[in-house]
Amino acid sequence: MGTMKAAKMFGANDIQVVRVQIPDIDEHEVLIKVKSAGICGTDLRMLRNGYNGIGPDAPRTLGHEFSGVVEAVGGLVAGYRPGDRVAVAPNVGCGLCGDCVKGDAHLCSRYEAIGVHMDGGFAEYVRVPAAAVRSGNISHLPDHVGFEEASLIEPLSCVYNGILQCPIRLGDDVLIIGAGTIGVMYAQLAKRAGAGRVFVANRSPERLRLCGEIDPELITVEAEHLKETITAKTGGRGVDVCVTANPSPESQIAAVELTAMNGRINFFGGLPKTGENVAVNTNLIHYKQLQVTGSTKANNFHFRKTLQFIAGGLIDAKRLVSNRYGLDEIDRALGSAGSGQGIKTLITYE
């Protein structure tokens, strides 16, 4: 089918734009021409730390948040045709285990993700494997939903999963620690879920400024003054719900301290292996009757639901995009995404 450009990861801190063959598809698969792909914290961590199975002899195309147009369809695939505008959920389960049968392919012990375990959206074309096609990972886009907005469905679906695991009730005071893409999305959905006040904390003044521009109703808090600010704003009671939307052990410690009696905590952000054992005061959980949970990734139901959120205007995804780069500018794009200055950085295609 010819060749295409792809940004291949060859190892830790080694990503290169190379020309490779456009993927062939079999009769059960779909080929997507990518239009927009988001850079995620997972991409940055994989590049910084390296990833098992990726190396000079086995490079991989990252990018698990993407949308585009169906380019080709296998002969035995129903429901899709060339020219369809689509977004793709990345997580693919084995299809046989109890979690997959429940619809939670993202929790499958043998799950794989497009853009993590197989080639993803930092390329001009992506092959969607048969298991993903059968499971409904490809979603049609309404005409009024743009490709940039659609590339933000995946992170929003992870936030929605978090809210389902750790519910927000009418009038709740909610604290989101972290003002990146996830933190801002979480704060916005918390408001839509009925939160009374939503506090967003971050170390970066620029991120807090952008957060306030995106949604002036959010209350921004400098991370270095987090404890005293929340204590003062809540009269010493603490917040009803706290979410750690970053990979920080300190945030998990603070969450237990700053959550009120009968409060709820969601550990959303995963921690690096070097900091995964956290010295949390479990007596605070015990004596304050806290409910502490975690959430990870999202399933295809979450993905379809959050597509509805964006299509219906519940979330204005376009306002979250701070920077756009072409595929040839992948190094600049990654630098932008890791700088802490903007909210969401995208790779866009003509």
C-alpha positions in Angstrom: 0.0 0.0 0.0 3.0 2.3 0.0 4.8 4.1 2.8 4.0 6.5 5.6 5.7 8.5 8.3 5.6 7.2 11.9 7.3 8.4 15.1 8.9 5.3 16.4 10.2 4.8 19.9 13.5 2.8 19.7 14.2 2.9 23.5 14.4 5.3 26.4 14.6 8.9 25.3 14.9 7.7 21.7 12.0 8.6 19.3 12.5 9.1 15.6 10.3 10.0 12.7 10.9 7.3 10.1 9.3 6.1 6.9 7.7 2.6 7.1 5.2 0.5 5.2 1.5 1.4 5.6 0.1 -1.5 7.6 -1.7 -4.3 5.7 -5.0 -5.4 7.1 -6.7 -8.7 6.9 -10.4 -9.4 6.3 -11.3 -8.7 10.0 -9.4 -5.5 10.5 -9.8 -1.8 9.8 -7.2 0.8 8.7 -7.5 4.4 10.1 -6.0 7.5 8.5 -5.1 9.5 11.6 -6.2 13.1 11.9 -5.4 14.0 15.5 -3.4 12.3 18.3 -3.0 13.5 21.9 0.2 13.2 23.9 -0.4 11.6 27.3 1.6 11.3 30.4 1.9 7.6 29.7 3.7 8.4 26.4 6.1 10.6 28.3 6.8 8.0 31.0 7.4 5.3 28.5 9.9 7.5 26.7 11.6 8.6 29.9 11.9 5.2 31.5 11.9 2.8 28.5 9.3 0.1 28.1 9.5 -3.7 28.1 9.6 -5.1 24.6 10.6 -1.9 22.9 14.2 -1.5 21.7 16.3 -0.8 18.6 15.3 -4.1 17.0 11.7 -3.8 18.0 10.6 -0.1 17.8 7.0 0.9 18.4 4.7 3.8 17.4 3.2 5.3 20.5 -0.1 7.3 20.7 -3.3 5.9 22.2 -5.5 9.0 22.0 -6.4 9.4 18.4 -9.1 10.0 15.8 -9.3 9.9 12.1 -11.0 8.6 9.0 -11.5 4.9 8.0 -9.2 4.3 5.0 -9.9 0.6 4.4 -12.1 -2.1 5.8 -11.6 -5.9 5.8 -14.0 -7.9 3.7 -15.7 -9.5 6.7 -16.0 -6.3 8.8 -19.5 -4.9 9.1 -20.6 -1.5 10.4 -17.7 0.6 9.0 -16.8 1.9 5.5 -14.1 4.0 4.0 -14.6 7.7 4.8 -16.3 7.2 8.2 -15.1 9.7 10.8 -14.1 7.8 13.9 -12.3 7.8 17.2 -10.7 4.6 18.6 -10.6 3.3 22.2 -7.2 1.8 22.7 -7.7 -1.0 25.2 -8.1 -4.6 23.9 -8.8 -7.6 26.2 -8.6 -11.3 25.7 -12.4 -11.4 25.3 -12.7 -14.6 27.4 -12.0 -13.8 31.0 -14.5 -12.6 33.6 -13.5 -9.0 33.3 -13.8 -9.0 29.6 -17.2 -10.6 29.8 -18.3 -7.8 32.1 -17.2 -5.3 29.6 -14.0 -4.3 31.5 -11.4 -5.2 28.9 -9.1 -2.6 30.4 -8.9 -4.7 33.6 -8.1 -7.9 31.7 -4.8 -9.5 32.9 -3.9 -10.1 29.3 -5.0 -6.7 27.9 -3.1 -4.8 25.3 -3.4 -1.2 24.2 -3.0 0.4 20.8 -0.1 2.8 21.1 1.4 0.9 24.1 1.7 -2.7 23.2 1.1 -2.3 19.5 1.6 0.5 17.0 -0.5 3.6 17.7 -1.5 7.1 16.6 1.8 8.9 16.1 1.7 7.8 12.5 -0.2 8.6 9.4 -2.1 5.3 9.5 -3.1 2.8 12.3 -4.2 -0.8 11.9 -7.1 -1.6 14.3 -6.8 -5.4 15.1 -9.7 -7.8 14.7 -10.3 -8.1 18.5 -10.7 -4.4 18.8 -13.1 -4.2 15.8 -15.2 -7.0 17.3 -15.3 -5.4 20.7 -16.6 -2.0 19.5 -13.4 0.0 20.0 -14.2 2.1 16.9 -16.8 4.8 17.5 -18.5 6.9 14.8 -18.2 10.6 15.3 -21.2 13.0 14.8 -20.6 15.5 12.0 -20.2 18.4 14.4 -17.5 16.8 16.6 -14.0 17.7 15.3 -11.0 15.3 15.2 -9.2 17.4 17.8 -12.1 17.1 20.2 -12.4 13.4 19.5 -8.8 12.7 20.4 -9.6 13.8 23.9 -12.3 11.2 24.4 -9.9 8.7 25.7 -8.5 10.7 28.7 -12.1 11.9 29.4 -13.3 8.3 29.5 -10.6 7.6 32.2 -12.0 10.5 34.2 -15.5 9.3 33.9 -14.4 5.9 35.1 -12.9 7.6 38.1 -16.1 9.4 38.9 -18.1 6.1 38.7 -15.6 4.5 41.1 -15.6 7.5 43.5 -19.0 9.2 43.2 -19.5 13.0 43.6 -22.7 14.1 45.2 -24.7 17.3 45.1 -23.0 20.1 47.0 -19.7 18.3 47.6 -16.5 20.2 48.1 -14.1 18.5 45.7 -10.3 18.8 45.6 -8.4 17.8 42.5 -4.6 17.7 43.0 -3.1 18.2 39.6 -4.1 20.7 36.8 -3.0 18.8 33.7 -5.4 17.5 31.1 -6.8 14.9 33.5 -7.1 17.3 36.4 -9.0 20.0 34.4 -11.3 17.4 32.9 -12.0 15.9 36.3 -12.7 19.3 37.7 -15.2 20.1 34.9 -17.0 16.7 35.2 -17.1 17.2 39.0 -19.0 20.4 38.5 -21.4 18.7 36.0 -21.9 15.9 38.6 -23.2 18.5 41.1 -20.2 19.5 43.2 -20.7 22.7 45.1 -17.0 23.9 45.0 -14.1 22.4 43.1 -10.6 23.2 44.1 -7.7 22.5 41.7 -4.1 22.5 43.0 -0.9 22.6 41.1 2.7 23.6 41.4 2.7 25.5 38.0 1.2 29.0 38.2 0.8 28.9 34.4 -1.3 25.7 34.6 -3.4 27.3 37.3 -3.9 30.4 35.2 -5.0 28.3 32.2 -7.3 26.3 34.4 -9.0 29.5 35.6 -9.4 30.6 32.0 -11.0 27.4 30.9 -13.5 27.4 33.7 -13.6 30.5 35.9 -15.9 28.7 38.5 -12.9 26.5 39.5 -11.0 27.6 42.6 -7.3 27.4 41.9 -4.8 26.6 44.8 -1.0 26.9 44.8 0.4 23.5 45.8 2.8 24.9 48.3 -0.1 26.5 50.2 -2.5 23.5 49.8 -3.0 22.5 53.4 -3.6 25.9 54.8 -5.8 27.0 51.9 -8.1 24.0 52.1 -8.2 24.2 55.9 -9.2 27.9 55.7 -11.7 27.5 52.8 -13.5 24.6 54.5 -13.4 25.9 58.1 -11.0 23.1 59.1 -13.5 20.3 58.0 -11.7 19.3 54.8 -13.2 18.3 51.4 -15.8 15.7 50.7 -13.9 14.2 47.8 -10.2 14.3 46.9 -8.7 13.1 43.6 -4.9 12.7 43.1 -4.6 13.5 39.4 -0.8 13.2 39.3 1.9 10.6 39.9 2.9 12.0 43.3 3.2 10.0 46.6 2.9 13.4 48.4 -0.5 13.9 46.9 -1.8 10.7 48.3 -0.5 11.5 51.7 -2.2 15.0 51.5 -5.4 13.5 50.3 -5.9 11.4 53.4 -5.1 14.5 55.6 -7.3 16.9 53.7 -10.5 14.8 53.3 -13.4 15.3 55.7 -15.2 12.8 57.9 -17.0 10.2 55.8 -15.1 11.6 52.8 -14.0 9.8 49.6 -10.7 9.6 47.9 -9.7 8.4 44.4 -6.1 7.6 43.7 -6.3 8.3 40.0 -2.6 8.9 39.1 -0.4 5.9 39.1 3.0 6.2 40.9 6.5 5.4 39.6 8.0 2.1 40.7 10.5 4.0 42.8 7.7 5.6 44.9 4.9 3.2 44.9 5.1 2.3 48.7 3.6 5.4 50.4 3.6 6.1 54.1 -0.1 7.0 54.4 -1.5 7.4 58.0 -4.1 4.7 57.9 -5.4 5.8 61.3 -6.8 8.8 59.5 -8.7 6.5 57.1 -9.9 4.5 60.1 -11.0 7.3 62.4 -12.4 9.6 59.7 -14.3 6.6 58.0 -12.8 7.5 54.7 -13.5 5.5 51.5 -10.3 5.2 49.5 -10.4 3.8 46.0 -8.5 3.8 42.7 -9.3 3.9 39.1 -7.4 3.0 36.0 -7.9 3.4 32.3 -11.4 2.9 30.8 -13.6 0.5 29.0 -15.5 0.9 25.7 -18.8 1.9 27.5 -16.9 4.7 29.2 -15.5 5.8 25.8 -18.9 5.8 24.1 -20.4 7.7 27.0 -17.8 10.5 27.1 -18.1 10.8 23.3 -21.7 11.8 24.1 -20.5 14.3 26.7 -18.3 16.0 24.1 -21.0 15.8 21.4 -23.6 17.2 23.7 -21.5 20.1 24.9 -21.2 18.9 28.5 -17.4 19.4 28.1 -15.8 21.9 25.7 -12.8 19.8 24.7 -11.5 22.4 22.3 -10.6 24.8 25.1 -8.3 22.2 26.6 -5.9 22.2 23.5 -2.9 24.4 24.1 -0.5 23.4 21.4 -0.6 21.6 18.0 2.4 20.2 16.1 3.0 18.2 13.0 4.4 14.7 13.1 7.8 16.0 12.0 7.9 18.2 15.1 7.5 15.3 17.5 10.4 16.3 19.7 9.0 19.8 20.1 5.6 18.4 20.8 6.9 16.0 23.5 8.8 18.9 25.0 5.7 21.0 25.1 3.6 18.2 26.7 6.2 17.7 29.4 6.8 21.3 30.2 3.9 21.9 32.5 3.0 25.1 30.7 0.0 24.1 28.6 -2.9 21.7 29.1 -3.1 19.4 26.1 -0.7 19.0 23.2 -1.8 17.4 20.0 -0.1 15.9 16.9 -2.3 17.0 14.0 -2.3 15.8 10.4 -3.4 17.5 7.1 
